[in-house]
């Protein structure tokens, strides 16, 4: 029933029923996302604001008495002067100017209590909005343990808004947050604020507010200085980084093996059970040979992907990755880029799409475009199933660097380094020619070292795991069904033809002359075409093709590849995937970020050409 049919007062009733919308904002590394996770748990989702590629998270916080509040986690900002896209989005949301999102009813302003002299400057523009605001001084546990203190009552009186000390990591002090969300949302009392566009004035105001509130800055952590002395050392720092990388890659291969074997056995057993239940016929062929073999061939790599994200989450939450970015600034400088490019490039190891979105923090337009163009060279998690399948089939496991690194992990590491080298050389060419610009200083606030929490890491792994399974259940499922249909026609005497005589085989043989110099056959050709939807789809495609030929498990798939590919062709396939732009969603994001098809077209042509030439040379040399 529409509102107009409900009689007088219905619109008011609908308005009353609407949940309160509360925005969470704060500087980067203030712990606002940890608070958001603590309040919403699994009741959250990630989305883009309409018309821009800035991500935000929305979720529901359950309060007492079945009361719900909608929370939106805004990008971390240092000021509300809309210079970057992050700041413009936060400014528009809080002003009620963001399409698709109503103006918030209240604000949770999260500040780092151990860095209050600086972070408090954000309170001035936030309080000037006149919205009900609760100021949360986070990391209260650190403040206390390091001998710092602040008089919360004095600070609240000066700011004209409630203030609470909390620890989002430990869940301490959150009763004040819940009372604010469920109780009256009083409007901040007017106080004297500095000229908001005057950044020095805001900083002086913040220091005066902190001083008047008897703020005592916490003593520096001794072990923080010692760790920074190691991690930021010009020689020891890079050496530690290399050791961490070696540990990650060796664990991805050895640590994930038992879980992968378990999933593979489960897929095989369930596939056999489904086949026995369905009996002979096209339904069994579609379900077992098509869907189960295709999707199962990809799902088996879930443990490796989760391990990769586990390491990334641990390194990020501990505060180490910010130090790695500072070390990488020297390498970025040699390519003509700045340290800010390191963070997006690092996130590209998970997926190029959010990495390209993350370049919005780079002030220089030319640096930003250069970073966007090289981000897909970084080895994303979608390449991992392809690499693992080929490496396991063609490279025997041996000790490479003693027990520290095996031959397969070394091969995987080499592919990651190959992608990074391609990115570095490409950036060097771009920044010395069409995208040349002056280098800007790299300023990065070092987050404190913290012990990652099981809750935070677990939520991140859940999100990544569900995203991987969702893609396996949508994109890969759709491709395998279409491929099975193409591989089953034209029917011969009421039966599916031999796959090489099917429509899929015909299409593959049409491609074969172009890719044969690379050492690929028509089956690989079909996989290269389908992998344009998503890189890992080639594994599902090969699983379906060989599944229809009777090879339904991972061992059978590896054996079939060994019979169809030479060693040179196998390495050439790895090189091709290291360089090629096999991801339409990435191209779509590049188009949206750069405002047209010019740069995506150049990117696709360059990466595809480089992939073909390097794969050709590799095959010729090794064969």
URJOWO-V461700 format. One record per backbone hydrogen bond with DSSP energy under -1.0 kcal/mol. CO is the residue of the C=O (numbers start at 1). NH is the residue of the N-H. E is the energy in kcal/mol with one decimal. If there is no record, write none. Layout:
<<CO;NH;E> <CO;NH;E>>
This chain:
<<3;6;-1.6> <7;10;-1.6> <9;13;-1.9> <10;14;-2.5> <11;15;-2.4> <12;16;-2.5> <13;17;-2.0> <20;70;-2.6> <21;105;-3.1> <21;106;-1.2> <22;72;-2.0> <23;108;-3.1> <24;74;-2.2> <25;110;-2.8> <26;77;-1.6> <27;30;-1.3> <31;35;-2.0> <32;36;-2.5> <33;37;-2.5> <34;38;-2.2> <35;39;-2.2> <36;40;-2.2> <37;41;-2.5> <40;43;-2.2> <42;44;-1.5> <43;60;-2.1> <45;58;-2.2> <47;56;-2.7> <49;52;-1.8> <54;49;-1.9> <56;47;-2.6> <57;73;-3.1> <58;45;-2.3> <59;71;-3.2> <61;69;-1.8> <67;63;-4.2> <69;61;-2.9> <70;22;-3.0> <71;59;-2.3> <72;24;-2.9> <73;57;-1.2> <81;83;-2.4> <84;88;-2.1> <85;89;-2.4> <86;90;-2.4> <87;91;-2.4> <88;92;-2.6> <89;93;-2.5> <90;94;-2.2> <91;95;-1.4> <92;97;-3.2> <93;96;-1.2> <98;101;-1.7> <106;23;-2.1> <107;134;-2.4> <108;25;-2.4> <109;136;-3.3> <111;138;-3.0> <112;115;-1.7> <115;119;-2.4> <116;120;-2.3> <118;121;-1.3> <119;122;-1.7> <120;123;-1.5> <122;126;-1.4> <123;127;-2.9> <124;128;-1.6> <126;129;-1.3> <127;130;-1.6> <132;107;-2.5> <134;109;-2.2> <135;164;-2.3> <136;111;-2.9> <136;138;-1.1> <137;166;-2.4> <138;113;-2.3> <139;143;-2.1> <140;144;-2.3> <141;145;-2.4> <142;146;-1.7> <143;148;-2.8> <144;147;-1.6> <146;219;-2.6> <149;216;-3.0> <150;152;-1.0> <151;155;-2.2> <152;156;-2.6> <153;157;-2.2> <154;158;-2.1> <155;159;-2.3> <156;160;-1.8> <156;161;-1.1> <160;189;-2.7> <162;135;-2.6> <164;137;-3.0> <166;140;-2.5> <167;171;-1.6> <167;172;-1.7> <172;167;-2.4> <174;178;-2.3> <175;179;-2.4> <176;180;-1.9> <177;181;-2.3> <178;182;-2.0> <179;183;-2.5> <184;186;-1.1> <195;198;-1.7> <197;199;-1.1> <198;202;-2.1> <199;203;-2.1> <200;204;-2.4> <201;205;-2.5> <202;206;-2.3> <203;207;-2.3> <204;208;-2.3> <205;209;-2.6> <206;210;-2.4> <207;211;-2.4> <208;212;-2.6> <209;213;-1.3> <210;215;-2.4> <211;214;-1.7> <213;151;-2.9> <216;149;-1.4> <221;225;-2.0> <222;226;-2.0> <223;227;-2.5> <224;228;-2.7> <225;229;-2.0> <226;230;-1.1> <227;231;-3.5> <228;232;-2.4> <233;237;-1.7> <235;239;-1.5> <236;240;-2.6> <237;241;-2.1> <238;242;-2.2> <239;243;-2.1> <240;244;-2.4> <241;245;-2.3> <242;246;-2.5> <243;247;-2.3> <244;248;-2.2> <245;249;-2.3> <246;250;-2.4> <247;251;-2.2> <248;252;-2.1> <249;253;-1.4> <250;254;-2.7> <251;255;-1.6> <256;260;-2.6> <257;261;-2.7> <258;262;-1.9> <259;263;-2.4> <260;264;-2.7> <261;265;-2.4> <262;266;-2.3> <263;267;-2.7> <264;268;-2.4> <265;269;-2.7> <266;270;-2.7> <267;271;-2.3> <268;272;-2.2> <269;273;-2.3> <270;274;-2.7> <271;275;-2.4> <272;276;-2.3> <273;277;-1.9> <274;278;-2.3> <275;279;-1.8> <281;285;-1.9> <282;286;-2.6> <283;287;-2.7> <284;288;-3.2> <285;290;-1.8> <286;291;-3.1> <287;292;-2.6> <288;293;-1.7> <290;294;-2.0> <291;295;-2.9> <292;296;-1.7> <293;297;-1.3> <295;299;-2.6> <296;300;-1.5> <298;301;-2.0> <299;302;-2.2> <301;305;-1.7> <302;306;-2.6> <303;307;-2.2> <304;308;-2.2> <305;309;-2.3> <306;310;-2.2> <307;311;-2.2> <308;312;-2.1> <309;313;-2.6> <310;314;-2.5> <311;315;-2.6> <312;316;-2.3> <313;317;-3.0> <314;318;-1.7> <315;320;-1.2> <315;321;-1.5> <316;319;-1.1> <318;450;-1.1> <320;324;-2.0> <321;325;-2.1> <322;326;-1.5> <323;327;-2.1> <324;328;-2.5> <327;330;-1.2> <328;332;-3.1> <329;333;-1.9> <330;334;-1.1> <332;337;-2.7> <333;336;-1.3> <338;341;-1.9> <339;342;-1.6> <341;345;-1.9> <342;346;-2.8> <343;347;-2.3> <344;348;-1.2> <346;349;-1.5> <347;350;-1.6> <347;351;-1.9> <350;381;-1.4> <351;355;-1.1> <352;356;-2.5> <353;357;-1.8> <354;358;-2.0> <357;360;-1.4> <358;361;-1.4> <359;362;-2.1> <364;368;-2.2> <365;369;-2.5> <366;370;-2.3> <367;371;-2.3> <368;372;-2.3> <369;373;-2.3> <370;374;-1.5> <371;375;-1.5> <374;377;-1.7> <375;378;-1.5> <380;383;-1.3> <383;387;-2.7> <384;388;-2.9> <385;389;-2.1> <386;390;-2.1> <387;391;-2.9> <388;392;-2.5> <389;393;-1.3> <390;394;-1.8> <391;395;-2.5> <398;407;-2.9> <401;404;-1.3> <405;400;-2.5> <405;401;-2.5> <406;410;-2.2> <407;411;-2.1> <408;412;-2.2> <409;413;-2.6> <410;414;-2.4> <411;415;-1.7> <412;416;-1.9> <413;417;-2.5> <414;418;-2.2> <415;419;-2.1> <416;420;-2.1> <417;421;-2.8> <418;422;-2.2> <419;423;-2.1> <420;424;-2.7> <421;425;-2.7> <422;426;-2.3> <423;427;-2.6> <424;428;-2.3> <425;429;-2.2> <426;430;-2.6> <427;431;-3.0> <430;433;-1.3> <430;435;-2.6> <433;436;-1.4> <453;457;-2.4> <454;458;-2.5> <455;459;-2.3> <456;460;-1.8> <457;461;-2.4> <458;462;-2.4> <459;463;-2.4> <460;464;-2.4> <461;465;-3.0> <462;466;-2.6> <463;467;-2.0> <464;468;-2.2> <465;469;-2.5> <466;470;-2.5> <467;471;-1.9> <468;472;-2.2> <469;473;-2.1> <471;476;-2.1> <474;478;-2.8> <475;479;-2.4> <476;480;-2.4> <477;481;-2.0> <478;482;-2.3> <479;483;-2.8> <480;484;-2.5> <481;485;-2.2> <482;486;-2.4> <483;487;-2.2> <485;488;-1.1> <486;504;-1.9> <489;503;-2.8> <492;495;-1.4> <495;492;-3.4> <498;501;-2.5> <502;506;-2.4> <503;507;-2.4> <504;508;-2.4> <505;509;-2.5> <506;510;-1.5> <507;511;-1.3> <508;512;-1.5> <511;514;-1.5> <511;515;-1.2> <512;516;-2.1> <515;518;-1.6> <515;520;-1.5> <516;519;-2.0> <521;525;-1.9> <522;526;-1.9> <523;527;-1.8> <524;528;-2.3> <525;529;-1.7> <526;530;-2.5> <527;531;-2.0> <529;532;-1.4> <530;533;-1.6> <532;584;-2.0> <534;537;-2.0> <535;538;-1.5> <536;539;-1.1> <536;540;-1.0> <537;541;-2.7> <538;542;-2.6> <539;543;-2.2> <540;544;-2.2> <541;545;-2.8> <542;546;-2.7> <543;547;-1.6> <544;548;-2.0> <546;551;-2.8> <547;550;-1.3> <553;557;-2.2> <554;558;-2.5> <555;559;-2.2> <556;560;-2.3> <557;561;-2.0> <558;562;-1.9> <559;563;-1.3> <560;564;-1.2> <561;565;-2.2> <566;570;-2.4> <567;571;-2.4> <568;572;-2.3> <569;573;-1.9> <570;574;-1.7> <571;575;-2.5> <572;576;-2.6> <573;577;-2.2> <574;578;-1.5> <575;579;-1.2> <576;580;-2.9> <580;582;-1.3> <583;587;-1.5> <584;588;-2.2> <585;589;-1.8> <586;590;-2.4> <587;591;-2.3> <588;592;-1.9> <589;593;-2.7> <590;594;-2.4> <591;595;-1.2> <591;596;-1.4> <597;601;-2.2> <598;602;-2.1> <599;603;-2.8> <600;604;-2.8> <601;605;-2.4> <602;606;-2.6> <603;607;-2.6> <604;608;-2.3> <605;609;-2.4> <606;610;-2.6> <607;611;-2.4> <608;612;-2.3> <609;613;-2.5> <610;614;-2.4> <611;615;-2.2> <612;616;-2.4> <613;617;-2.4> <614;618;-2.3> <615;619;-2.5> <616;620;-2.3> <617;621;-2.3> <618;622;-2.4> <619;623;-1.8>>
